Amino acid sequence: MILKHKKTIAILLVLTVLFTGCLTKNKEENILDKSWDDILKIAKGTTVTFYGWGGDENINRWLDGIVAKELKEKYDITLERVPMLPNEYLPKLLNEKQLNSKGTIDIVWINGENFYTAKRNGLLFGPFTEKLPNFNSYIDKTSTDILYDFGYPVEGYEAPYGRAQMVFIADSKKIDFLPKDHKELLKLAKKYPGKITYPDVTDFTGSAFVRNIVCDIVGHEALSNVEPDKEKVKEIIKPALDYLKELKPYLWRHGKTYPASIAQLDNMFADGEVYLTMNYAPFHAKVKMEEGTFPKTTISFVFNNGTIGNTHFLAVPFNAPNKAGALVVINYLLSPKAQASKYDPKVWGDLPVVDYRLMDEKERRLFDDIIIGKGVISKDELLEHRIPEVRAELVPILEELWREVVLENE
């Protein structure tokens, strides 16, 4: 009887744990069933952890200063920014999922192959975007930039944060011409040997440069339907790989080594060690000139056939401890006020995701009053020279081929 009683207690304990787990899971899932007013009430007085790239001090200042202040004053939310890259926080989330452990991350700054990996592995909460008032009011839901991330369907599992586009940056005082395609870039490198380079593909911008060269040579369409098979991709992009090998000996340090990050390349450009840099933030040159880091003769340009543009997003992990707070923060970041603030080149220079046509006159004026200034490309010109990103599953293949065929080839 005692053994039977203990067995019954054990079964009841197991059922209690399972039932409690189900209640907890349902409670988390039900946050999307609540009204927006209820979500605001739940989020009030909480802390939201924001994980993302922390390599740009202007972005960090904007988040820690302007955004954090607004969130505290308007919603009584404390924003805690944690500088951590996807290759660090994704393994953390995967480990937490496998161990069924409590989460510590509320928002992740993510896109591209990292979103592809996270979504496929069930690491994200959602779909949640339709719950956000500002997403419904200011975002063009039919835009491919919103529906797809590096060709992979978003399906409401991440909200747009900003738009980026690759631009090249040069010191017009030191070079005779701005290259308008890959052929002229090679010509420039030959004229100024050792003064041109690009970051290693382990850096996001370095990888983007390689993808831009591939698109300029073989065309974006050539990769649109190719299978994510290394040999098939290699066959298609062979002309681009051959070009990068031809360019290599004329680069800084003869292409035997590459800057580890875009920050390093920027420093080299600022010191005059190289005559060219690049960035995914189109107004980056303006910010650096305002700081006094880049010379006043700095100018931005794009290739005639265009440069890759994409949207960067914000997502909520599957086990985020403060989902309500995360939704409120993301909704705020989709407001015209927040989007206009980071659009200002003096602040960040990030292209907005809110649709100008969906705003009222007062909201439009927030953008119209921003002075872009000299040395950068207008938003309209950028959009005219914008080409889509390659599919997410192809990016690691392109990077691997670059390492094997270009970096390690002597």
N, C-alpha and C positions, 0 to 999 in steps of 0.2 A: 504493500500500500504506500509506503514511504517513497519507494523508487518510482511508483506510478505517479505520485503527487509531484515529485521533482521533475519528472518528464513533462507533466502537464504545465508546470510553471515555466519550464524551458521553452515549450511551444508557445505559451502566451507571451513570453518575452520577445521571441522572434517575431511573432505577429505584431506585437506592439511597435517594434523597431521598423518593420516593413510599413505598417500603417502610418507611423509618424513620418517616415520617408516620403510616402505618397502624399501626405498632407503638405509637407514642405515643398515637394515638387509642384503640387497644384497651386500652392500659394505663390510660387515664383511665376508660374505660367499665367496666373490670373492677373498679374500686374497689367497686362494688355487688355484685360476686360474692364478695368477701372476707368472712370472718367478722368479727363485731363486735370480737373480741379483736385480730384483725389490724389493723383500722382504728384501734383505740386505740394500737397499737404504732407504726403509721405516723405518727400525729398527734403522738406524744410528742416534746417538744422543739422544736415548730414554732411559727410565728407565724400567727395568723389575723386577716385584715383584715376589719373590720365596717363597712360603709358604710350610713349612714342619717341621718335627720333629727337634727340636734344642737341644736335650738332650746329644749330644756328642760333646765335645769341639774340638776334632780333625777334625770332619766333618765340624763344623762351621768355623774353621780356614782355612780349605781347600777352602770352598766356598767363604769366605770373603777375603781371601788372593789370592791364586793361580788362582782360577776361575775368581774372580772379576777383577783381574789385566789383565788377558788374554783377557777377553771380552771387557774391556775398550780400551786396546791397539789395538786389532785386529778389533773390530767392532764399537768402540765408544759407547758401551752399558754400562750403569750403572746397576749393579746387587744389588738389595735391598732384603736382606734375612729377612723374617719374621717368627720367631719361633712360629708355631701354628699347633696343631695336627688336624687330620681329624675330630675328634668329635667336634671340634670348627669351622673349616672352612666349613664343609659340611652343617651344619644348616645355616650358613651365606649365602652360595650360594643358598640354597633352598629358603631362605627368599627373596633374591634378585630376584630369578626367579618368585616367586609368586607376588612380587610387581613390576616386570618389571623394576627394578632399575639398575643404572649403576654399572658395576663391578669394583673391585679394585685389583683383584688377576689375575696374568698372568700365573703363573705355580704352580701346586701343586705336591708335592711328595706323591705318593699314591700307594696302591696295596691291594690285598685281598678283604675282605668284604666291605672295603670303596670304592674301584673301582666299585664293584658290585652295591652298593647303588647309587653311583654317576651316573653311566651309565644308570641304570634303570630309574632314575628320570630326565634324560635329562640335567644333570648339566655339561656335558663335550662337548667341541668343537671337531669336526672331521668328518670323519677320516682324519688325517693329516700326519701320518708317512711316507707315500709314497712320500711326498713332500720333505723330508729331504735327502740331498745328502749322508750324512754319514750313515743313516739308509740303504739306497740302496746299499752302497759300502761295509759296514763292518758287517752287521747283517745277520745271518742265518735265513731267513724268514720261513723256514720249521720247526724250532725248536719249540717244544711244550712249552718251557719256554717263547717264544716270542708270540706265538699264543694264549696262555691261561694264565690267572692270577687267581690262586686258582681254576682252572677248568672252569673258565668263559671266553668266547671268547673276545679277546681284540678288534679285528676288526679295528685297526688303531686309536683307541681313547686314547691310551697312548703309549709312547715310552720307551723302556727298559733303565734303568739307571745303574743298577748293579745287581749282583747275590749275594744272601745270603745263608748261610747254618748253621744250628744249630750245634754248637760244645760245648762240656762240657770242663770246665777248672778246673784243680786241682793243689794243691801244693803237688808235688811228695814226698816232704820231710815229710809230715804230714800223708799221707795215705799209706797203704801197697800195694794197687792194684788199677788199673783203671777199673771201672765197664764196662763191654762190653755189658750189656743188663739190662733190668729192674730188673731181679732177683738179679744180682750182685750189683745193686744200693741199693736194699733193704738190702742186706747183709752188705754193707758198712755203711748204715745208722744205722743199729743195732750195728755195731762195734764202731761207733763214734756218739753216740746219742747226738742230739742237734747241731751237726756240719754240717748238711746237710739241705738245704732247696731250695726253688725256688720262684720266684716272684708270686704275686697274678695275676690272669688271666686278670685283668684290664690292666696290663702291657703286651705289645706285646710279649716279650720274655717268660713271665710266661705262656701265652696262648699257645705259641709254644711248651713249655716244656710238657704241658698236651697233646697236639696233638701228640708229639713224643712218649709219653708213650702209648697212644691209639694205634698208629701204630705199636709199638714194641710188643704189646700184642695181638691185634686182627688182625693186618695187614691193610695196606692202602687199599687193594682191598675190604675189608669188607664194607668200606664206599663209595666206588666209585659209586654205583648205588642206595644207600638208599635214600628214600624220605626225604626232610627236615621236618620230623615230629618228635617232641620231644620224644614221647613214643617209636617209632621205633628205633630211634638213641640210646636211653637209653638201649633198649634191646640188641642191637649189642655191645655197649661198656661197658656193665655191668662188664665183667672181669677186665677192666682197672679201672673203678670206685672203684671196690672192692680192687684192688691193691693199689690205692692212699689212700684209707681209712686205709689199713694195714700199709702203709708207714708213715702216718700222726703222730702217737705218738712218732716216733723216730726223727722227724724233729726239727729244731730250734723252741723253745718255744712250743714244742709238737704239732706243726701244728695248734695252736689256732689262730695264726696270721702269715702273710707272708710279706716279703719285698714288699713295694709298687711299687718299680721300679727296673730295672736291675742296675741302678746306685747305689741304696742302697745296693743291693746284692754285687756288686763289692767292695764297701767300706767295707762291712763286711768281705769279703774275704781278702782284703788288710790288714785289722787289725787283721786277724787270728781268727775272731769270728766264721767263718765257713770255711770249707776246700774245698768247691766246689762253682764255679759260672758257668755261661754259657753265650753264646752270639750268635747272628745271624751273626755277622761279624767274619768270620773264623780266621782272623789274629789279633783279638782283644787282645789276650794274649801278643803277641809280642809288640804291641803298648804300653800296660800297663807296660811291663817289661822295654821298652826303656825309659819310663817316670820315672821309679823307683817306680811306684805305686805297682806293683805286684812283689813278690820275684823271683829271678833268677831260682828257682826250679819249676816254673810254667810250666805246660804242658797241651796241648789240646788233646782231644780224642773224638771219636764218637762211637756209638754202632755198633756192628758187622752187624746188619741188616740194618744199615743206619740211617741217621737223615734227617729231612725235609729240603729241599732246595726250595727257590723260587726266583723269580725275582721282584725287586722293580722298579717302573715306574715313569715317569713324564707325567702329563696330562695338558691340557689347559682348563680352565673353559669356559663355553658357552658364558659368557659375559666378557671375558678378555679384558681389554681396549687396550692392546698392543700385539695382536696376532702375528704380524710380529716379534717383539722382542722375544717373547716366542719361536717361531720356530727357530730363530737363536741361542738362548741360548741352547735349547735342542739339536740342531744339533751339536753345539760345544761339548757338554757333551758326544756325541757319537763318538767323534774323538779318534783315537788311543792315541794321546797325553794326553787327559783328562782322558781316561780310565786307561792308564798306571800310571798316576799320583796318582789316588786314589787307585790303586791296591797295591802300595807300603805300606807295614805294618807300616813304619815310618810316613806315612801320614794318611791313613785310613785303608787300608787292605780290601777293597771291591773287590769282584771278578768281573772281567770284563764281559761285554756282547758282546763286539766285537769278531768276529770269527778269531782266529789265522790264519786259512787257507786263509782268504780273504785279509790279509795284505801283503805288500811287505817286503823285507828283513830289510829295515831300520825301518819300523814300528814294526816288530816283535822284533827287538833288544831292543826297549823301554821296553818290558816285560822281555826279556831274561836277561837283565842286572840288574833286581831287585833282591836283595838278601832277600830271605824269612826269613832265620835264624832258630834258634833252638826254640823249645817249641811250634811250630805250625805244622799243617798238610798241606802237599803239595796239590796243586790244583788238581792233578791227583787222589790222594787218596780220596779227598773229593768227586770228581765226581763219583768214584767207590762206594761210600757209600752214595749216594744222593737218596732220595725218594721224590716223588711229594707231594705237599700240598694237604690237603683235600679241598673239594669244599667250595667256599666262603660262601654259604648260611648255611653250617653246623657249621661254626665257632662259631657264637653266641649261637647256641644250645649247643655245647660242653661246652662253658664257663658257661652257665646257669646251666647245669647239674652238673658241678664241684662245683658251689656255693651251690647248693641244697644238693647234696649227700656227698660232701667231706668237704667243708668249714663249713657248718652249722650243720653237723652231729657230735654229741658228743658221 
